Amino acid sequence: MRPSHHCLEERSAAGASELTMTCPEREQLLQAYHQAVSAYANAVSELKYANRDQFPRQFALADAARQKCDRLREKIDQHRVTHGC
Ligand SMILES: [Zn+2]
């Protein structure tokens, strides 16, 4: 499945000119954000295999992964403001 198609459609609705513009930094940030979200999803998925003793540690790992997502989310927001893309 390629969720990027959906994003492209949403972006084209916002403005056709944005579709043709590519910014390497923006792509890098979005890639990193995607990876961070995947890592978060994996960490949450692992929770069901954690036993009572392992659970707090695994829960903390998931929290850390989520915070990384939040940081990247903010970076993307900042990039949009400073770059206008
Ligand atoms: Zn940019």
PDB file of the backbone (N, CA, C, O) and the ligand in Angstrom, with CONECT records:
HET     ZN  A 101       1
ATOM      1  N   MET A   1       0.843  -1.204   0.000  1.00  0.00           N
ATOM      2  CA  MET A   1       0.000   0.000   0.000  1.00  0.00           C
ATOM      3  C   MET A   1       0.867   1.239   0.000  1.00  0.00           C
ATOM      4  O   MET A   1       1.875   1.293   0.706  1.00  0.00           O
ATOM      5  N   ARG A   2       0.490   2.234  -0.781  1.00  0.00           N
ATOM      6  CA  ARG A   2       1.279   3.467  -0.855  1.00  0.00           C
ATOM      7  C   ARG A   2       0.427   4.656  -0.426  1.00  0.00           C
ATOM      8  O   ARG A   2      -0.296   5.240  -1.233  1.00  0.00           O
ATOM      9  N   PRO A   3       0.523   5.008   0.861  1.00  0.00           N
ATOM     10  CA  PRO A   3      -0.314   6.097   1.380  1.00  0.00           C
ATOM     11  C   PRO A   3       0.038   7.458   0.784  1.00  0.00           C
ATOM     12  O   PRO A   3      -0.715   8.420   0.932  1.00  0.00           O
ATOM     13  N   SER A   4       1.196   7.533   0.106  1.00  0.00           N
ATOM     14  CA  SER A   4       1.623   8.820  -0.432  1.00  0.00           C
ATOM     15  C   SER A   4       0.651   9.352  -1.479  1.00  0.00           C
ATOM     16  O   SER A   4       0.534  10.562  -1.670  1.00  0.00           O
ATOM     17  N   HIS A   5      -0.047   8.434  -2.158  1.00  0.00           N
ATOM     18  CA  HIS A   5      -0.994   8.869  -3.177  1.00  0.00           C
ATOM     19  C   HIS A   5      -2.078   9.758  -2.571  1.00  0.00           C
ATOM     20  O   HIS A   5      -2.488  10.769  -3.142  1.00  0.00           O
ATOM     21  N   HIS A   6      -2.518   9.337  -1.398  1.00  0.00           N
ATOM     22  CA  HIS A   6      -3.559  10.078  -0.721  1.00  0.00           C
ATOM     23  C   HIS A   6      -3.065  11.489  -0.380  1.00  0.00           C
ATOM     24  O   HIS A   6      -3.792  12.470  -0.536  1.00  0.00           O
ATOM     25  N   CYS A   7      -1.808  11.569   0.090  1.00  0.00           N
ATOM     26  CA  CYS A   7      -1.218  12.850   0.464  1.00  0.00           C
ATOM     27  C   CYS A   7      -1.108  13.756  -0.764  1.00  0.00           C
ATOM     28  O   CYS A   7      -1.391  14.952  -0.690  1.00  0.00           O
ATOM     29  N   LEU A   8      -0.700  13.185  -1.878  1.00  0.00           N
ATOM     30  CA  LEU A   8      -0.562  13.962  -3.107  1.00  0.00           C
ATOM     31  C   LEU A   8      -1.900  14.564  -3.510  1.00  0.00           C
ATOM     32  O   LEU A   8      -1.979  15.714  -3.943  1.00  0.00           O
ATOM     33  N   GLU A   9      -2.938  13.770  -3.361  1.00  0.00           N
ATOM     34  CA  GLU A   9      -4.267  14.241  -3.718  1.00  0.00           C
ATOM     35  C   GLU A   9      -4.679  15.417  -2.828  1.00  0.00           C
ATOM     36  O   GLU A   9      -5.265  16.396  -3.290  1.00  0.00           O
ATOM     37  N   GLU A  10      -4.354  15.289  -1.537  1.00  0.00           N
ATOM     38  CA  GLU A  10      -4.719  16.351  -0.601  1.00  0.00           C
ATOM     39  C   GLU A  10      -3.936  17.618  -0.902  1.00  0.00           C
ATOM     40  O   GLU A  10      -4.462  18.727  -0.803  1.00  0.00           O
ATOM     41  N   ARG A  11      -2.663  17.438  -1.273  1.00  0.00           N
ATOM     42  CA  ARG A  11      -1.832  18.602  -1.562  1.00  0.00           C
ATOM     43  C   ARG A  11      -2.289  19.302  -2.842  1.00  0.00           C
ATOM     44  O   ARG A  11      -2.288  20.529  -2.936  1.00  0.00           O
ATOM     45  N   SER A  12      -2.679  18.486  -3.820  1.00  0.00           N
ATOM     46  CA  SER A  12      -3.110  19.088  -5.078  1.00  0.00           C
ATOM     47  C   SER A  12      -4.392  19.889  -4.870  1.00  0.00           C
ATOM     48  O   SER A  12      -4.665  20.851  -5.587  1.00  0.00           O
ATOM     49  N   ALA A  13      -5.171  19.471  -3.874  1.00  0.00           N
ATOM     50  CA  ALA A  13      -6.387  20.212  -3.567  1.00  0.00           C
ATOM     51  C   ALA A  13      -6.037  21.567  -2.954  1.00  0.00           C
ATOM     52  O   ALA A  13      -6.752  22.551  -3.141  1.00  0.00           O
ATOM     53  N   ALA A  14      -4.910  21.600  -2.212  1.00  0.00           N
ATOM     54  CA  ALA A  14      -4.488  22.840  -1.558  1.00  0.00           C
ATOM     55  C   ALA A  14      -3.921  23.835  -2.580  1.00  0.00           C
ATOM     56  O   ALA A  14      -4.056  25.046  -2.405  1.00  0.00           O
ATOM     57  N   GLY A  15      -3.299  23.340  -3.623  1.00  0.00           N
ATOM     58  CA  GLY A  15      -2.716  24.209  -4.639  1.00  0.00           C
ATOM     59  C   GLY A  15      -1.878  23.401  -5.602  1.00  0.00           C
ATOM     60  O   GLY A  15      -0.953  22.707  -5.181  1.00  0.00           O
ATOM     61  N   ALA A  16      -2.178  23.474  -6.875  1.00  0.00           N
ATOM     62  CA  ALA A  16      -1.504  22.639  -7.862  1.00  0.00           C
ATOM     63  C   ALA A  16      -0.014  22.965  -7.959  1.00  0.00           C
ATOM     64  O   ALA A  16       0.787  22.084  -8.270  1.00  0.00           O
ATOM     65  N   SER A  17       0.368  24.217  -7.698  1.00  0.00           N
ATOM     66  CA  SER A  17       1.767  24.614  -7.840  1.00  0.00           C
ATOM     67  C   SER A  17       2.647  23.918  -6.802  1.00  0.00           C
ATOM     68  O   SER A  17       3.828  23.675  -7.050  1.00  0.00           O
ATOM     69  N   GLU A  18       2.070  23.596  -5.632  1.00  0.00           N
ATOM     70  CA  GLU A  18       2.848  22.954  -4.573  1.00  0.00           C
ATOM     71  C   GLU A  18       3.294  21.561  -4.974  1.00  0.00           C
ATOM     72  O   GLU A  18       4.310  21.064  -4.488  1.00  0.00           O
ATOM     73  N   LEU A  19       2.543  20.936  -5.850  1.00  0.00           N
ATOM     74  CA  LEU A  19       2.849  19.578  -6.268  1.00  0.00           C
ATOM     75  C   LEU A  19       4.190  19.488  -6.987  1.00  0.00           C
ATOM     76  O   LEU A  19       4.933  18.525  -6.800  1.00  0.00           O
ATOM     77  N   THR A  20       4.496  20.469  -7.792  1.00  0.00           N
ATOM     78  CA  THR A  20       5.707  20.422  -8.608  1.00  0.00           C
ATOM     79  C   THR A  20       6.939  20.892  -7.831  1.00  0.00           C
ATOM     80  O   THR A  20       8.070  20.632  -8.240  1.00  0.00           O
ATOM     81  N   MET A  21       6.715  21.585  -6.712  1.00  0.00           N
ATOM     82  CA  MET A  21       7.833  22.080  -5.918  1.00  0.00           C
ATOM     83  C   MET A  21       8.381  20.977  -5.019  1.00  0.00           C
ATOM     84  O   MET A  21       7.626  20.343  -4.282  1.00  0.00           O
ATOM     85  N   THR A  22       9.686  20.750  -5.075  1.00  0.00           N
ATOM     86  CA  THR A  22      10.290  19.789  -4.168  1.00  0.00           C
ATOM     87  C   THR A  22      11.385  20.472  -3.363  1.00  0.00           C
ATOM     88  O   THR A  22      12.184  21.237  -3.904  1.00  0.00           O
ATOM     89  N   CYS A  23      11.413  20.195  -2.096  1.00  0.00           N
ATOM     90  CA  CYS A  23      12.423  20.736  -1.196  1.00  0.00           C
ATOM     91  C   CYS A  23      13.102  19.550  -0.517  1.00  0.00           C
ATOM     92  O   CYS A  23      12.440  18.788   0.188  1.00  0.00           O
ATOM     93  N   PRO A  24      14.414  19.377  -0.717  1.00  0.00           N
ATOM     94  CA  PRO A  24      15.124  18.219  -0.156  1.00  0.00           C
ATOM     95  C   PRO A  24      14.983  18.134   1.363  1.00  0.00           C
ATOM     96  O   PRO A  24      14.827  17.050   1.926  1.00  0.00           O
ATOM     97  N   GLU A  25      15.041  19.295   2.014  1.00  0.00           N
ATOM     98  CA  GLU A  25      14.944  19.322   3.473  1.00  0.00           C
ATOM     99  C   GLU A  25      13.559  18.858   3.927  1.00  0.00           C
ATOM    100  O   GLU A  25      13.410  18.117   4.899  1.00  0.00           O
ATOM    101  N   ARG A  26      12.560  19.320   3.189  1.00  0.00           N
ATOM    102  CA  ARG A  26      11.182  18.940   3.497  1.00  0.00           C
ATOM    103  C   ARG A  26      11.003  17.438   3.330  1.00  0.00           C
ATOM    104  O   ARG A  26      10.402  16.779   4.178  1.00  0.00           O
ATOM    105  N   GLU A  27      11.526  16.899   2.230  1.00  0.00           N
ATOM    106  CA  GLU A  27      11.402  15.458   1.979  1.00  0.00           C
ATOM    107  C   GLU A  27      12.114  14.655   3.052  1.00  0.00           C
ATOM    108  O   GLU A  27      11.639  13.607   3.488  1.00  0.00           O
ATOM    109  N   GLN A  28      13.285  15.178   3.477  1.00  0.00           N
ATOM    110  CA  GLN A  28      14.062  14.489   4.511  1.00  0.00           C
ATOM    111  C   GLN A  28      13.295  14.473   5.828  1.00  0.00           C
ATOM    112  O   GLN A  28      13.255  13.457   6.522  1.00  0.00           O
ATOM    113  N   LEU A  29      12.687  15.607   6.165  1.00  0.00           N
ATOM    114  CA  LEU A  29      11.905  15.706   7.393  1.00  0.00           C
ATOM    115  C   LEU A  29      10.705  14.764   7.361  1.00  0.00           C
ATOM    116  O   LEU A  29      10.408  14.086   8.344  1.00  0.00           O
ATOM    117  N   LEU A  30      10.028  14.730   6.231  1.00  0.00           N
ATOM    118  CA  LEU A  30       8.843  13.874   6.107  1.00  0.00           C
ATOM    119  C   LEU A  30       9.233  12.402   6.188  1.00  0.00           C
ATOM    120  O   LEU A  30       8.514  11.586   6.763  1.00  0.00           O
ATOM    121  N   GLN A  31      10.391  12.077   5.597  1.00  0.00           N
ATOM    122  CA  GLN A  31      10.895  10.704   5.644  1.00  0.00           C
ATOM    123  C   GLN A  31      11.209  10.311   7.086  1.00  0.00           C
ATOM    124  O   GLN A  31      10.846   9.228   7.545  1.00  0.00           O
ATOM    125  N   ALA A  32      11.895  11.219   7.791  1.00  0.00           N
ATOM    126  CA  ALA A  32      12.251  10.968   9.190  1.00  0.00           C
ATOM    127  C   ALA A  32      10.995  10.838  10.049  1.00  0.00           C
ATOM    128  O   ALA A  32      10.941  10.012  10.960  1.00  0.00           O
ATOM    129  N   TYR A  33       9.992  11.655   9.753  1.00  0.00           N
ATOM    130  CA  TYR A  33       8.727  11.617  10.493  1.00  0.00           C
ATOM    131  C   TYR A  33       8.035  10.275  10.274  1.00  0.00           C
ATOM    132  O   TYR A  33       7.525   9.667  11.215  1.00  0.00           O
ATOM    133  N   HIS A  34       8.023   9.827   9.035  1.00  0.00           N
ATOM    134  CA  HIS A  34       7.429   8.532   8.701  1.00  0.00           C
ATOM    135  C   HIS A  34       8.121   7.399   9.459  1.00  0.00           C
ATOM    136  O   HIS A  34       7.471   6.513  10.013  1.00  0.00           O
ATOM    137  N   GLN A  35       9.462   7.450   9.468  1.00  0.00           N
ATOM    138  CA  GLN A  35      10.230   6.415  10.171  1.00  0.00           C
ATOM    139  C   GLN A  35       9.947   6.440  11.667  1.00  0.00           C
ATOM    140  O   GLN A  35       9.815   5.393  12.302  1.00  0.00           O
ATOM    141  N   ALA A  36       9.856   7.644  12.224  1.00  0.00           N
ATOM    142  CA  ALA A  36       9.594   7.783  13.661  1.00  0.00           C
ATOM    143  C   ALA A  36       8.216   7.242  14.013  1.00  0.00           C
ATOM    144  O   ALA A  36       8.040   6.588  15.041  1.00  0.00           O
ATOM    145  N   VAL A  37       7.241   7.519  13.153  1.00  0.00           N
ATOM    146  CA  VAL A  37       5.881   7.021  13.395  1.00  0.00           C
ATOM    147  C   VAL A  37       5.852   5.496  13.305  1.00  0.00           C
ATOM    148  O   VAL A  37       5.169   4.835  14.087  1.00  0.00           O
ATOM    149  N   SER A  38       6.599   4.941  12.345  1.00  0.00           N
ATOM    150  CA  SER A  38       6.682   3.485  12.210  1.00  0.00           C
ATOM    151  C   SER A  38       7.314   2.867  13.449  1.00  0.00           C
ATOM    152  O   SER A  38       6.854   1.838  13.946  1.00  0.00           O
ATOM    153  N   ALA A  39       8.381   3.509  13.946  1.00  0.00           N
ATOM    154  CA  ALA A  39       9.067   3.014  15.141  1.00  0.00           C
ATOM    155  C   ALA A  39       8.125   3.071  16.345  1.00  0.00           C
ATOM    156  O   ALA A  39       8.122   2.170  17.184  1.00  0.00           O
ATOM    157  N   TYR A  40       7.329   4.136  16.422  1.00  0.00           N
ATOM    158  CA  TYR A  40       6.348   4.276  17.503  1.00  0.00           C
ATOM    159  C   TYR A  40       5.308   3.162  17.418  1.00  0.00           C
ATOM    160  O   TYR A  40       4.961   2.540  18.422  1.00  0.00           O
ATOM    161  N   ALA A  41       4.821   2.923  16.206  1.00  0.00           N
ATOM    162  CA  ALA A  41       3.818   1.866  16.004  1.00  0.00           C
ATOM    163  C   ALA A  41       4.382   0.507  16.412  1.00  0.00           C
ATOM    164  O   ALA A  41       3.689  -0.304  17.025  1.00  0.00           O
ATOM    165  N   ASN A  42       5.643   0.270  16.066  1.00  0.00           N
ATOM    166  CA  ASN A  42       6.273  -1.000  16.431  1.00  0.00           C
ATOM    167  C   ASN A  42       6.393  -1.140  17.945  1.00  0.00           C
ATOM    168  O   ASN A  42       6.115  -2.198  18.510  1.00  0.00           O
ATOM    169  N   ALA A  43       6.812  -0.048  18.592  1.00  0.00           N
ATOM    170  CA  ALA A  43       6.993  -0.074  20.049  1.00  0.00           C
ATOM    171  C   ALA A  43       5.662  -0.356  20.754  1.00  0.00           C
ATOM    172  O   ALA A  43       5.616  -1.089  21.742  1.00  0.00           O
ATOM    173  N   VAL A  44       4.582   0.232  20.234  1.00  0.00           N
ATOM    174  CA  VAL A  44       3.256  -0.005  20.821  1.00  0.00           C
ATOM    175  C   VAL A  44       2.832  -1.445  20.565  1.00  0.00           C
ATOM    176  O   VAL A  44       2.250  -2.094  21.434  1.00  0.00           O
ATOM    177  N   SER A  45       3.130  -1.942  19.358  1.00  0.00           N
ATOM    178  CA  SER A  45       2.778  -3.311  19.003  1.00  0.00           C
ATOM    179  C   SER A  45       3.473  -4.316  19.916  1.00  0.00           C
ATOM    180  O   SER A  45       2.908  -5.354  20.263  1.00  0.00           O
ATOM    181  N   GLU A  46       4.719  -3.988  20.302  1.00  0.00           N
ATOM    182  CA  GLU A  46       5.502  -4.876  21.166  1.00  0.00           C
ATOM    183  C   GLU A  46       4.908  -4.985  22.569  1.00  0.00           C
ATOM    184  O   GLU A  46       5.209  -5.929  23.299  1.00  0.00           O
ATOM    185  N   LEU A  47       4.076  -4.036  22.941  1.00  0.00           N
ATOM    186  CA  LEU A  47       3.509  -4.025  24.302  1.00  0.00           C
ATOM    187  C   LEU A  47       2.748  -5.314  24.606  1.00  0.00           C
ATOM    188  O   LEU A  47       2.743  -5.789  25.742  1.00  0.00           O
ATOM    189  N   LYS A  48       2.115  -5.869  23.594  1.00  0.00           N
ATOM    190  CA  LYS A  48       1.298  -7.059  23.848  1.00  0.00           C
ATOM    191  C   LYS A  48       2.154  -8.291  24.147  1.00  0.00           C
ATOM    192  O   LYS A  48       1.652  -9.286  24.670  1.00  0.00           O
ATOM    193  N   TYR A  49       3.446  -8.222  23.816  1.00  0.00           N
ATOM    194  CA  TYR A  49       4.342  -9.345  24.109  1.00  0.00           C
ATOM    195  C   TYR A  49       5.079  -9.154  25.426  1.00  0.00           C
ATOM    196  O   TYR A  49       5.714 -10.078  25.933  1.00  0.00           O
ATOM    197  N   ALA A  50       4.989  -7.939  25.979  1.00  0.00           N
ATOM    198  CA  ALA A  50       5.718  -7.666  27.218  1.00  0.00           C
ATOM    199  C   ALA A  50       4.992  -8.278  28.409  1.00  0.00           C
ATOM    200  O   ALA A  50       3.774  -8.153  28.534  1.00  0.00           O
ATOM    201  N   ASN A  51       5.734  -8.930  29.267  1.00  0.00           N
ATOM    202  CA  ASN A  51       5.115  -9.451  30.488  1.00  0.00           C
ATOM    203  C   ASN A  51       5.064  -8.341  31.539  1.00  0.00           C
ATOM    204  O   ASN A  51       5.488  -7.210  31.301  1.00  0.00           O
ATOM    205  N   ARG A  52       4.546  -8.693  32.675  1.00  0.00           N
ATOM    206  CA  ARG A  52       4.327  -7.716  33.741  1.00  0.00           C
ATOM    207  C   ARG A  52       5.604  -6.934  34.086  1.00  0.00           C
ATOM    208  O   ARG A  52       5.559  -5.725  34.313  1.00  0.00           O
ATOM    209  N   ASP A  53       6.739  -7.640  34.121  1.00  0.00           N
ATOM    210  CA  ASP A  53       8.003  -6.990  34.484  1.00  0.00           C
ATOM    211  C   ASP A  53       8.551  -6.120  33.359  1.00  0.00           C
ATOM    212  O   ASP A  53       9.139  -5.065  33.599  1.00  0.00           O
ATOM    213  N   GLN A  54       8.351  -6.578  32.135  1.00  0.00           N
ATOM    214  CA  GLN A  54       8.898  -5.850  30.985  1.00  0.00           C
ATOM    215  C   GLN A  54       8.044  -4.655  30.593  1.00  0.00           C
ATOM    216  O   GLN A  54       8.523  -3.730  29.937  1.00  0.00           O
ATOM    217  N   PHE A  55       6.789  -4.676  30.991  1.00  0.00           N
ATOM    218  CA  PHE A  55       5.847  -3.684  30.505  1.00  0.00           C
ATOM    219  C   PHE A  55       6.251  -2.222  30.740  1.00  0.00           C
ATOM    220  O   PHE A  55       6.197  -1.421  29.806  1.00  0.00           O
ATOM    221  N   PRO A  56       6.657  -1.855  31.971  1.00  0.00           N
ATOM    222  CA  PRO A  56       7.017  -0.442  32.202  1.00  0.00           C
ATOM    223  C   PRO A  56       8.133   0.041  31.293  1.00  0.00           C
ATOM    224  O   PRO A  56       8.095   1.168  30.800  1.00  0.00           O
ATOM    225  N   ARG A  57       9.126  -0.811  31.072  1.00  0.00           N
ATOM    226  CA  ARG A  57      10.250  -0.440  30.213  1.00  0.00           C
ATOM    227  C   ARG A  57       9.778  -0.274  28.763  1.00  0.00           C
ATOM    228  O   ARG A  57      10.148   0.679  28.078  1.00  0.00           O
ATOM    229  N   GLN A  58       8.961  -1.214  28.322  1.00  0.00           N
ATOM    230  CA  GLN A  58       8.457  -1.145  26.941  1.00  0.00           C
ATOM    231  C   GLN A  58       7.521   0.054  26.763  1.00  0.00           C
ATOM    232  O   GLN A  58       7.493   0.684  25.706  1.00  0.00           O
ATOM    233  N   PHE A  59       6.768   0.352  27.802  1.00  0.00           N
ATOM    234  CA  PHE A  59       5.867   1.505  27.772  1.00  0.00           C
ATOM    235  C   PHE A  59       6.676   2.796  27.656  1.00  0.00           C
ATOM    236  O   PHE A  59       6.298   3.722  26.938  1.00  0.00           O
ATOM    237  N   ALA A  60       7.807   2.838  28.386  1.00  0.00           N
ATOM    238  CA  ALA A  60       8.693   4.007  28.339  1.00  0.00           C
ATOM    239  C   ALA A  60       9.320   4.152  26.948  1.00  0.00           C
ATOM    240  O   ALA A  60       9.487   5.261  26.440  1.00  0.00           O
ATOM    241  N   LEU A  61       9.662   3.011  26.346  1.00  0.00           N
ATOM    242  CA  LEU A  61      10.216   3.030  24.986  1.00  0.00           C
ATOM    243  C   LEU A  61       9.199   3.606  24.009  1.00  0.00           C
ATOM    244  O   LEU A  61       9.542   4.407  23.140  1.00  0.00           O
ATOM    245  N   ALA A  62       7.951   3.193  24.159  1.00  0.00           N
ATOM    246  CA  ALA A  62       6.891   3.697  23.282  1.00  0.00           C
ATOM    247  C   ALA A  62       6.701   5.198  23.489  1.00  0.00           C
ATOM    248  O   ALA A  62       6.499   5.946  22.532  1.00  0.00           O
ATOM    249  N   ASP A  63       6.766   5.628  24.751  1.00  0.00           N
ATOM    250  CA  ASP A  63       6.634   7.062  25.047  1.00  0.00           C
ATOM    251  C   ASP A  63       7.753   7.859  24.392  1.00  0.00           C
ATOM    252  O   ASP A  63       7.512   8.918  23.813  1.00  0.00           O
ATOM    253  N   ALA A  64       8.974   7.350  24.485  1.00  0.00           N
ATOM    254  CA  ALA A  64      10.130   8.030  23.891  1.00  0.00           C
ATOM    255  C   ALA A  64       9.969   8.123  22.380  1.00  0.00           C
ATOM    256  O   ALA A  64      10.290   9.142  21.768  1.00  0.00           O
ATOM    257  N   ALA A  65       9.467   7.041  21.788  1.00  0.00           N
ATOM    258  CA  ALA A  65       9.252   7.019  20.339  1.00  0.00           C
ATOM    259  C   ALA A  65       8.191   8.043  19.946  1.00  0.00           C
ATOM    260  O   ALA A  65       8.299   8.695  18.907  1.00  0.00           O
ATOM    261  N   ARG A  66       7.174   8.176  20.778  1.00  0.00           N
ATOM    262  CA  ARG A  66       6.115   9.146  20.488  1.00  0.00           C
ATOM    263  C   ARG A  66       6.650  10.571  20.598  1.00  0.00           C
ATOM    264  O   ARG A  66       6.293  11.436  19.798  1.00  0.00           O
ATOM    265  N   GLN A  67       7.508  10.813  21.589  1.00  0.00           N
ATOM    266  CA  GLN A  67       8.088  12.150  21.757  1.00  0.00           C
ATOM    267  C   GLN A  67       8.957  12.524  20.564  1.00  0.00           C
ATOM    268  O   GLN A  67       9.012  13.685  20.161  1.00  0.00           O
ATOM    269  N   LYS A  68       9.636  11.523  20.005  1.00  0.00           N
ATOM    270  CA  LYS A  68      10.434  11.777  18.812  1.00  0.00           C
ATOM    271  C   LYS A  68       9.512  12.200  17.653  1.00  0.00           C
ATOM    272  O   LYS A  68       9.844  13.100  16.881  1.00  0.00           O
ATOM    273  N   CYS A  69       8.368  11.545  17.550  1.00  0.00           N
ATOM    274  CA  CYS A  69       7.374  11.926  16.532  1.00  0.00           C
ATOM    275  C   CYS A  69       6.948  13.371  16.731  1.00  0.00           C
ATOM    276  O   CYS A  69       6.855  14.139  15.774  1.00  0.00           O
ATOM    277  N   ASP A  70       6.688  13.737  17.989  1.00  0.00           N
ATOM    278  CA  ASP A  70       6.240  15.100  18.294  1.00  0.00           C
ATOM    279  C   ASP A  70       7.306  16.121  17.905  1.00  0.00           C
ATOM    280  O   ASP A  70       6.990  17.173  17.348  1.00  0.00           O
ATOM    281  N   ARG A  71       8.568  15.808  18.200  1.00  0.00           N
ATOM    282  CA  ARG A  71       9.663  16.732  17.866  1.00  0.00           C
ATOM    283  C   ARG A  71       9.758  16.934  16.361  1.00  0.00           C
ATOM    284  O   ARG A  71       9.923  18.056  15.881  1.00  0.00           O
ATOM    285  N   LEU A  72       9.654  15.839  15.627  1.00  0.00           N
ATOM    286  CA  LEU A  72       9.730  15.946  14.164  1.00  0.00           C
ATOM    287  C   LEU A  72       8.526  16.691  13.614  1.00  0.00           C
ATOM    288  O   LEU A  72       8.633  17.447  12.649  1.00  0.00           O
ATOM    289  N   ARG A  73       7.410  16.472  14.226  1.00  0.00           N
ATOM    290  CA  ARG A  73       6.180  17.173  13.835  1.00  0.00           C
ATOM    291  C   ARG A  73       6.385  18.694  13.975  1.00  0.00           C
ATOM    292  O   ARG A  73       5.969  19.470  13.115  1.00  0.00           O
ATOM    293  N   GLU A  74       7.028  19.094  15.068  1.00  0.00           N
ATOM    294  CA  GLU A  74       7.312  20.516  15.296  1.00  0.00           C
ATOM    295  C   GLU A  74       8.324  21.039  14.287  1.00  0.00           C
ATOM    296  O   GLU A  74       8.193  22.155  13.783  1.00  0.00           O
ATOM    297  N   LYS A  75       9.335  20.225  13.996  1.00  0.00           N
ATOM    298  CA  LYS A  75      10.356  20.626  13.015  1.00  0.00           C
ATOM    299  C   LYS A  75       9.720  20.887  11.654  1.00  0.00           C
ATOM    300  O   LYS A  75      10.070  21.842  10.961  1.00  0.00           O
ATOM    301  N   ILE A  76       8.779  20.021  11.286  1.00  0.00           N
ATOM    302  CA  ILE A  76       8.107  20.189   9.995  1.00  0.00           C
ATOM    303  C   ILE A  76       7.293  21.476  10.001  1.00  0.00           C
ATOM    304  O   ILE A  76       7.257  22.210   9.013  1.00  0.00           O
ATOM    305  N   ASP A  77       6.643  21.735  11.123  1.00  0.00           N
ATOM    306  CA  ASP A  77       5.874  22.974  11.250  1.00  0.00           C
ATOM    307  C   ASP A  77       6.798  24.185  11.118  1.00  0.00           C
ATOM    308  O   ASP A  77       6.486  25.135  10.401  1.00  0.00           O
ATOM    309  N   GLN A  78       7.939  24.145  11.816  1.00  0.00           N
ATOM    310  CA  GLN A  78       8.909  25.248  11.742  1.00  0.00           C
ATOM    311  C   GLN A  78       9.428  25.416  10.319  1.00  0.00           C
ATOM    312  O   GLN A  78       9.598  26.531   9.825  1.00  0.00           O
ATOM    313  N   HIS A  79       9.670  24.294   9.685  1.00  0.00           N
ATOM    314  CA  HIS A  79      10.181  24.347   8.312  1.00  0.00           C
ATOM    315  C   HIS A  79       9.174  25.029   7.388  1.00  0.00           C
ATOM    316  O   HIS A  79       9.542  25.830   6.529  1.00  0.00           O
ATOM    317  N   ARG A  80       7.920  24.703   7.580  1.00  0.00           N
ATOM    318  CA  ARG A  80       6.878  25.308   6.739  1.00  0.00           C
ATOM    319  C   ARG A  80       6.842  26.822   6.935  1.00  0.00           C
ATOM    320  O   ARG A  80       6.620  27.579   5.989  1.00  0.00           O
ATOM    321  N   VAL A  81       7.064  27.251   8.183  1.00  0.00           N
ATOM    322  CA  VAL A  81       7.030  28.687   8.488  1.00  0.00           C
ATOM    323  C   VAL A  81       8.252  29.395   7.888  1.00  0.00           C
ATOM    324  O   VAL A  81       8.119  30.428   7.232  1.00  0.00           O
ATOM    325  N   THR A  82       9.452  28.824   8.122  1.00  0.00           N
ATOM    326  CA  THR A  82      10.675  29.484   7.690  1.00  0.00           C
ATOM    327  C   THR A  82      10.907  29.355   6.179  1.00  0.00           C
ATOM    328  O   THR A  82      11.470  30.252   5.552  1.00  0.00           O
ATOM    329  N   HIS A  83      10.470  28.240   5.608  1.00  0.00           N
ATOM    330  CA  HIS A  83      10.725  27.978   4.193  1.00  0.00           C
ATOM    331  C   HIS A  83       9.562  28.392   3.301  1.00  0.00           C
ATOM    332  O   HIS A  83       9.737  28.713   2.126  1.00  0.00           O
ATOM    333  N   GLY A  84       8.382  28.375   3.887  1.00  0.00           N
ATOM    334  CA  GLY A  84       7.188  28.645   3.105  1.00  0.00           C
ATOM    335  C   GLY A  84       6.849  27.508   2.155  1.00  0.00           C
ATOM    336  O   GLY A  84       6.239  27.718   1.106  1.00  0.00           O
ATOM    337  N   CYS A  85       7.254  26.301   2.536  1.00  0.00           N
ATOM    338  CA  CYS A  85       6.903  25.144   1.697  1.00  0.00           C
ATOM    339  C   CYS A  85       6.233  24.051   2.509  1.00  0.00           C
ATOM    340  O   CYS A  85       5.873  23.009   1.962  1.00  0.00           O
TER     341      CYS A  85
HETATM  342 ZN    ZN A 101      11.611  23.739   2.330  1.00  0.00          ZN2+
END
